[in-house]
Amino acid sequence: MSLVRQLQDYRLTTAEILYHLPDHPNLLQSYIWQDLDIAPRYPVLHKFLDFWKREIEGSLHSVRVASAQLIQPAKVGHADTLLTLH
C-alpha cells in the first residue's frame, strides 16, 4: 500500500510539534510525527493535529514540517577526477 500512495504523490513528511506541558504550561515538550502525506496541503498531518487539539491536554505551541519525495528520477553525476591504479 505504501508504494501505491507514493505513486499518488504522497511523500514522507516529518513534523516537529512543540507543545506546552499540561502541569507546567511554561515548559515546552517536543514530539516528532512522521507519516506519508501530500504536500503542501498535508491532510494527514491536519487530521492528526485536529485529533491532538480534541484529545490531548497539552496545547500546541508550534509545528515545523519537512517533506521529501521518496520516488524520484535517477540522478546522474559526472566525475571531476580520473585516477589510475596499477
N, C-alpha and C positions, 0 to 999 in steps of 0.2 A: 504494500500500500504506500510506503514511503516513496518509492520510485515514481509511482503514478502521480503523487502530489508534487514531486519535484518537476515533473514534466508539465504540470499545470502552473508553473512559475512560483510554487511555494519555495521559500528559501529558509535556511537555518537562521533563526532570529534569537538573539540573546538580549535580555533586558536586565539591567541592574536597578532594582527597586529599593529606594531608601524610604523607610517608614519610621514613625515615632513609636517608641515602646509604650504600651498602654499604661504601665505602672510608673514610668519615668518619661513623661512627654518631652523633656528637654534633650533626651538621648535619641540618636538615630541608629537604626539597625539596617544592615544590608541583606537583600535576598536576591539571588540570581535565578532567573527564569529562562528556560530555553525550550523552543519547540519550532516546528515548521510553520511558517506564516507567510502571508502575501504582503510585500512592501508596495507602496508606502502606507496603505490603509491599516494593516495589522489587525484584522478582525479577530484572530485567535487571542492575541495579546489583550485586546479590548475586552473580550469575553472574560478572560482571567481577571483583569483589573476590576470589572464590574462585580465579579464574584468576591474579590478581595474587599471592596467597599461594603458589600452586603453582609459578609460573613466573618470578617476578621477585624478584631478590635483595634489594631494598630493603624492609625490614619496615615495615608500616603504623603510623603514629602516630595519625592521626585522620581522620575523614571527615565533612564538613559537606555537607548535602543541601538543595537548594531545588527546588521544582517549581511549574509553572504550567499551568493548563488552557489549551489552545490554542483549543478551540471553546467559546464561551460565549454566553449570550443577549446581545442588543444592550443597551447601556446608554443611557438617555435622561436628559439633564440639562436643567435649567431655567436660563435666563439671569437673572442678578441685575440687569443693567443694560440699558437700551434707549437706543441712540444714534441720532440722526437726522442724516443727511448731506444737504447741499443739492446 
